[in-house]
Amino acid sequence: MLENETYALSPERQLTDAEKVLIWKKPFTHKVSEEERRISEEIKRNWNRGEMKIANILLEGDAGSGKTQLAKALSANFGLPYTKVTCFADMDKSDIIGAILPVISSERLEKMEPAEQIAWKALYESEGFQSITEILTHALGITQEQAALKMKQLLRLAAENNDGEAVEYRFYPSEIVRAYQKGYLLEIQEPNVIRDAAVLMALNSALELDGSINLPTEIIRRHPDFIAVITTNRSYAGTRPLNEALRDRVQHTEKMDLPTKEVMIERVMAKTGFQNEKVLGILADMIIILDKTARANAIKGVAGMRSFFYWVDAIATGASAKESLYHKVIYKITTDSEEIKLLEEALNNHGLFASLEEAQIEGKKNENLTMP
């Protein structure tokens, strides 16, 4: 177990109570990976070395390979508040830096649709600690992408219906600006889906170690404790190669794959409480073979740790291993009949269906022998 004190980056720093809540707390099921240990040691070792400082990390791998879990673990190790932004194709610069919004009179508010009233009231009642996207996400129960689009809609409606009155404005920083200015650990998910080159340029500028961001109200400089963890999927629908300039600003990269079979078993035992190591070994082999087969045949889905957790959890509660394999793993990879046939053939060719059946029969015999 890694102790947070070991990797304290700024021991003298005082966080607010609200910021302390944002530091991720490791659950007892958390298992320290080699990647986590390596990154933590590298960042700590280089933290006060000027131009050699490591503060931009890239985690690149398949869905379910543990990228977000690792980013959160780094928050715990360094004692930094964790926050994230999920990128989307139509992001614009306001999603990077924030937006200036009008303060609308109560009379005009009353004439708006209920959802719009809720959104504006949530914005006005906020104390500036949350970003506009986060405020709308919680107030309306929508995704970050939907919140960003809603913000643009609110701006347009406010501009169209100002009735000629003088309007007061207020600046709402983005989640990126908030983390950048306050010194948080920010996970930037999937920046490789962004289409607009100007948005990428703004993001690139923010990631300079000695960078700054030009806001409409001021110029802010990068907080010395700010850490950016970029997480991207490989070969994922809608993605494109990560922008070269963005990749160049990264000081440490990890290629995130399925962990070793031993680590897979250790993690799933801790997570689910299922302790039959023989069965778990076969299940892990099946996940590994499915993952390799999907890659080799250009099947878009992924057999990862998430699938493994849910599959074992289903088996632990009495579900059939073979039947739940389809609902927890194979159908997450693909529902195409020809592709499913390829996956089944791979498991059969490695004798894994037969091995699983033998292990389950043996397990039931042992249970019967131990019964009074």
C-alpha positions in Angstrom: 0.0 0.0 0.0 1.3 3.4 -0.9 1.2 6.0 1.8 0.2 9.5 0.7 2.9 11.0 2.9 5.6 9.3 0.8 4.6 11.3 -2.2 3.6 14.6 -0.7 4.5 17.3 -3.3 3.8 20.5 -1.3 3.7 19.6 2.4 3.1 23.2 3.5 0.1 23.7 1.3 -3.2 24.2 3.1 -6.4 22.9 1.4 -9.9 24.1 2.1 -12.4 21.6 3.5 -14.2 21.6 0.1 -10.9 20.8 -1.6 -10.1 18.0 0.8 -13.3 16.3 -0.1 -12.1 16.2 -3.8 -9.0 14.1 -2.9 -9.8 10.5 -4.0 -9.9 7.9 -1.2 -8.6 4.5 -2.1 -11.1 1.7 -1.4 -9.8 -1.3 0.4 -10.1 -3.3 -2.8 -7.6 -1.0 -4.6 -4.4 -2.8 -5.7 -1.3 -0.8 -6.5 -0.1 -1.3 -10.0 3.4 -1.0 -11.4 2.2 1.9 -13.5 0.9 3.7 -10.4 4.1 3.1 -8.4 6.3 4.1 -11.4 4.5 7.4 -12.1 4.3 8.4 -8.4 8.0 7.9 -8.0 8.9 9.7 -11.2 6.7 12.8 -10.3 8.0 12.9 -6.8 11.7 12.6 -7.9 11.4 15.3 -10.5 9.0 17.7 -8.7 11.5 20.3 -7.8 13.9 20.0 -10.7 12.7 23.0 -12.8 12.5 22.2 -16.5 12.8 18.5 -15.7 9.6 18.5 -13.7 7.0 15.9 -14.6 3.4 17.3 -14.4 1.7 16.1 -17.7 1.0 12.4 -17.9 -0.5 10.4 -20.8 -2.3 7.1 -20.2 -3.1 5.5 -23.5 -4.9 2.2 -23.7 -8.1 0.3 -24.3 -11.4 1.0 -22.5 -11.4 -0.8 -19.1 -7.6 -0.9 -18.8 -7.7 1.2 -15.6 -6.8 4.7 -16.8 -9.3 6.7 -14.8 -8.7 4.5 -11.7 -4.9 5.2 -12.0 -5.6 9.0 -12.4 -7.7 8.9 -9.2 -5.0 6.9 -7.4 -2.5 9.6 -8.2 -4.8 12.1 -6.6 -4.7 10.0 -3.4 -1.0 9.5 -3.5 -0.2 13.2 -4.0 -3.0 14.5 -1.8 -4.3 16.7 -4.6 -8.0 17.3 -5.3 -9.2 15.3 -8.3 -11.4 16.6 -11.1 -12.0 15.7 -14.7 -13.2 17.0 -18.0 -14.5 14.7 -20.8 -13.7 16.1 -24.2 -16.1 15.9 -27.1 -15.9 16.5 -30.8 -17.6 20.0 -30.9 -15.8 21.6 -28.0 -15.0 25.2 -28.5 -12.6 27.6 -26.7 -15.3 28.5 -24.1 -15.2 24.8 -23.0 -11.4 25.3 -22.4 -11.4 28.7 -20.7 -15.0 29.3 -19.6 -17.7 31.8 -20.6 -19.0 35.2 -19.7 -22.7 35.0 -19.0 -25.3 37.7 -18.5 -27.0 38.2 -15.2 -30.7 38.1 -16.2 -33.4 40.0 -14.2 -36.0 38.1 -12.2 -38.7 39.4 -14.5 -37.1 37.9 -17.5 -36.3 34.7 -15.7 -40.0 34.1 -14.9 -40.9 34.2 -18.7 -38.4 31.4 -19.5 -39.0 27.6 -19.7 -38.7 25.7 -16.4 -35.4 24.0 -17.4 -33.9 27.3 -18.3 -35.0 28.9 -15.1 -33.4 26.0 -13.1 -30.1 26.4 -15.1 -29.9 30.2 -14.6 -30.8 30.0 -10.9 -28.2 27.3 -10.3 -25.5 29.5 -12.0 -26.5 32.5 -9.9 -26.6 30.7 -6.6 -23.2 29.1 -7.1 -20.2 30.5 -5.2 -17.8 30.2 -8.0 -16.2 27.0 -6.7 -17.7 24.9 -9.5 -17.3 25.4 -13.2 -20.3 26.3 -15.3 -20.3 22.9 -16.9 -20.3 21.2 -13.5 -23.1 23.4 -12.2 -25.4 22.6 -15.2 -24.5 18.9 -15.0 -25.7 18.7 -11.4 -28.7 21.1 -11.7 -30.2 19.5 -14.8 -29.0 15.9 -14.4 -27.2 15.9 -17.8 -23.8 14.9 -19.1 -20.8 17.3 -19.5 -21.3 17.4 -23.2 -25.0 18.2 -22.9 -24.1 20.9 -20.3 -21.7 22.6 -22.7 -24.3 22.6 -25.4 -26.9 23.9 -22.9 -24.6 26.7 -22.0 -24.3 27.8 -25.6 -28.1 27.7 -25.9 -28.5 29.9 -22.8 -26.1 32.4 -24.2 -27.9 32.6 -27.5 -31.3 33.0 -25.9 -30.0 35.7 -23.5 -28.6 37.7 -26.4 -31.8 37.4 -28.4 -34.1 38.5 -25.6 -32.4 41.3 -23.7 -35.3 43.7 -24.4 -32.8 46.5 -24.9 -31.9 46.7 -21.2 -28.4 47.2 -19.9 -26.9 43.8 -19.0 -24.4 42.9 -16.3 -22.1 40.0 -17.0 -20.3 37.4 -14.9 -17.4 35.1 -15.8 -17.7 31.4 -15.2 -14.4 29.5 -15.4 -14.2 26.0 -17.0 -13.2 22.9 -15.1 -9.8 23.1 -16.7 -9.2 26.7 -15.6 -10.4 25.9 -12.0 -7.9 22.9 -11.7 -5.2 24.9 -13.5 -5.5 27.9 -11.2 -6.1 26.1 -7.9 -3.5 23.3 -8.4 -5.6 20.2 -8.7 -5.0 16.9 -10.5 -7.1 17.1 -13.7 -8.0 14.1 -15.8 -8.5 15.2 -19.4 -10.5 12.4 -21.0 -10.3 11.8 -24.8 -8.8 15.0 -26.1 -8.2 13.2 -29.4 -11.9 13.5 -30.3 -11.7 17.3 -30.5 -12.2 18.6 -34.1 -11.4 22.3 -33.8 -7.6 23.1 -34.1 -8.1 26.3 -32.2 -9.4 24.4 -29.2 -6.4 22.1 -29.3 -4.1 25.1 -29.5 -5.7 26.6 -26.4 -5.3 23.2 -24.6 -1.7 22.9 -25.7 -0.9 26.4 -24.4 -2.4 25.5 -21.0 -0.2 22.4 -20.7 3.1 24.3 -20.9 4.9 23.9 -17.5 5.3 27.6 -17.2 2.2 28.4 -19.2 -0.7 30.8 -18.7 -4.3 31.2 -19.9 -5.7 34.4 -21.1 -9.2 34.8 -19.6 -11.5 37.6 -20.6 -11.0 39.0 -17.1 -7.4 38.3 -16.4 -4.3 36.3 -17.2 -3.8 33.3 -14.9 -0.6 31.3 -14.5 -0.3 27.5 -14.0 -0.4 26.6 -10.3 2.9 24.8 -9.3 0.9 21.8 -8.1 -1.3 21.4 -11.2 -1.0 17.9 -12.7 -2.7 17.0 -16.0 -3.4 13.3 -16.6 -4.5 12.8 -20.2 -6.4 9.5 -20.8 -7.1 8.3 -24.3 -8.5 5.1 -25.8 -6.7 3.3 -28.6 -8.7 2.4 -31.8 -11.9 3.8 -30.4 -14.8 4.9 -32.6 -14.6 8.6 -33.3 -11.0 9.1 -32.1 -8.1 10.2 -34.2 -4.3 10.1 -33.4 -3.5 12.3 -30.5 -2.4 15.8 -31.6 1.5 15.8 -31.9 1.8 19.2 -30.2 -0.2 17.9 -27.3 1.7 14.6 -27.1 5.0 16.7 -27.1 3.9 18.4 -23.9 3.7 15.2 -22.0 6.7 14.2 -19.8 5.7 10.6 -19.1 3.5 8.1 -21.0 2.1 4.7 -20.0 0.8 2.2 -22.4 -2.2 0.7 -20.6 -3.0 -2.9 -21.4 -4.6 -5.7 -19.5 -2.6 -6.4 -16.4 -0.8 -9.7 -15.9 -2.9 -12.8 -15.2 -1.8 -12.8 -11.6 -2.7 -9.2 -11.0 -6.1 -9.7 -12.7 -6.9 -12.5 -10.3 -5.6 -10.6 -7.3 -7.8 -7.6 -8.2 -10.9 -9.5 -8.9 -10.6 -11.6 -5.7 -10.4 -8.3 -3.7 -13.3 -6.7 -5.6 -15.8 -9.6 -5.6 -14.7 -11.9 -2.8 -14.7 -14.9 -5.1 -11.8 -17.1 -4.0 -11.7 -20.1 -6.4 -8.2 -19.5 -7.9 -8.5 -22.4 -10.3 -11.7 -21.1 -11.9 -10.4 -17.5 -11.8 -7.3 -18.6 -13.7 -9.4 -20.1 -16.4 -11.7 -17.0 -16.6 -8.6 -14.7 -16.8 -7.2 -16.8 -19.6 -10.6 -16.5 -21.4 -10.5 -12.7 -21.0 -6.9 -12.5 -22.3 -7.7 -14.8 -25.4 -10.9 -12.8 -26.2 -8.9 -9.5 -26.0 -6.2 -10.9 -28.3 -8.7 -12.3 -30.7 -10.7 -9.1 -30.9 -7.6 -7.2 -31.7 -6.3 -9.7 -34.3 -9.7 -9.6 -36.2 -10.2 -5.9 -35.9 -13.3 -6.3 -33.8 -14.0 -3.0 -32.2 -15.1 -4.1 -28.7 -12.8 -4.7 -25.8 -12.5 -7.5 -23.2 -11.1 -5.6 -20.2 -11.0 -5.6 -16.4 -14.5 -4.1 -16.1 -15.9 -7.1 -18.0 -13.9 -9.4 -15.8 -15.2 -7.9 -12.6 -18.8 -8.1 -13.6 -18.5 -11.6 -15.0 -16.9 -13.0 -11.8 -19.4 -11.1 -9.7 -22.2 -12.8 -11.5 -20.6 -16.2 -11.1 -20.1 -15.5 -7.4 -23.8 -15.0 -7.0 -24.6 -18.3 -8.7 -24.9 -17.5 -12.4 -23.7 -20.0 -15.0 -20.1 -19.1 -16.0 -20.8 -19.9 -19.7 -24.1 -18.2 -19.9 -22.9 -15.0 -18.1 -19.8 -15.0 -20.3 -22.0 -13.8 -23.2 -23.9 -11.1 -21.2 -20.9 -9.8 -19.3 -18.1 -10.1 -21.8 -18.8 -11.3 -25.4 -21.8 -9.1 -26.1 -19.9 -6.1 -24.8 -17.3 -6.9 -27.4 -19.7 -7.5 -30.3 -23.2 -8.8 -31.1 -22.3 -9.6 -34.7 -22.9 -13.4 -35.3 -19.8 -13.9 -37.4 -17.5 -12.1 -34.9 -19.0 -14.0 -32.0 -18.2 -17.2 -33.9 -14.6 -16.1 -34.2 -14.4 -15.5 -30.5 -16.0 -18.8 -29.6 -13.6 -20.7 -31.9 -10.6 -19.0 -30.2 -11.8 -20.2 -26.8 -12.5 -23.7 -28.1 -9.1 -23.9 -29.8 -7.4 -23.2 -26.5 -9.6 -25.7 -24.7 -11.0 -23.1 -22.3 -14.6 -24.0 -22.5 -13.7 -27.6 -21.6 -11.4 -26.5 -18.8 -14.1 -24.2 -17.3 -16.6 -27.0 -17.3 -14.1 -29.4 -15.7 -13.2 -26.9 -13.0 -16.9 -26.2 -12.2 -17.7 -29.9 -12.0 -14.7 -30.4 -9.7 -15.8 -27.5 -7.6 -19.3 -28.9 -7.1 -17.9 -32.4 -6.1 -15.7 -30.7 -3.5 -18.8 -28.8 -2.2 -20.7 -32.0 -1.9 -17.9 -33.8 0.0 -17.8 -31.0 2.5 -21.5 -31.0 3.2 -22.6 -32.7 6.5 
